Amino acid sequence: SDAGSQKDRVVTEEEWLEKWEMGNIGFHKEEGHPLLQKYLDVLLNGKNGLRIFFPLCGKAVEMKWLADMGHSVVGVEISEQAVKDFFSEHGLPYCEEPVPEISGAKMFQSTSGNISLYCCSIYDLSSSIVGKFDGVWDRGALVAVNPCDRQRYASLMISLVEKNSSYLLVTVSYDPNKHKGPPFYVPESEIKSLFG
Ligand code: SAH
């Protein structure tokens, strides 16, 4: 099937903020994702102390999980409510500071230092601000990006990863003519052309 009926759909940042305000966050899961458990070895490659990136992170519980394993987690999320909820729901003390390179952005960091969540649009980030990552957990991220922004998103993600990194991507398979998304349907062929 083709993604034609979804390609012009746009969800604005305001609409995402509103979803958080209204508690309309069916995408959030309290249980760690089974596919992360299944492919954890692929992500970590037997290494310790990796830098793992969570694009469009929401309040994903897997961030706490990987941090507890000794990795350093960086996320980006436009909703400040989501970021604050993440820390408070896990009982993690944090501090917040402005991000000098991005006007209006804030960085929330656990006091222990191993979880840093940027509250801004992902499109404001670059490797000069956040560095490069050894691993990426992309669940509810590429599929949440507006179809018209996919190329920009993929190019940015490629610029944020180290040469020997692992990128775990979760997509959803369904008939795009029956649902408007998000999550959007991203065909396998498009993933290949976006990421190579
Ligand atoms: N990955 C998370 C959340 C998925 S929903 C999980 O697995 O639970 C997508 C999230 O992206 C929402 O929380 C939304 O607020 C956020 N978001 C949408 N557009 C964004 C953007 N341009 N930059 C950063 N975050 C964004």
Boltz pocket constraint, residues with backbone or C-beta under 6 A from the ligand:
constraints:
  - pocket:
      binder: B
      contacts: [[A, 13], [A, 16], [A, 17], [A, 27], [A, 28], [A, 29], [A, 55], [A, 56], [A, 57], [A, 58], [A, 59], [A, 60], [A, 76], [A, 77], [A, 78], [A, 79], [A, 82], [A, 120], [A, 121], [A, 122], [A, 123], [A, 139], [A, 140], [A, 141], [A, 144]]
      max_distance: 6.0
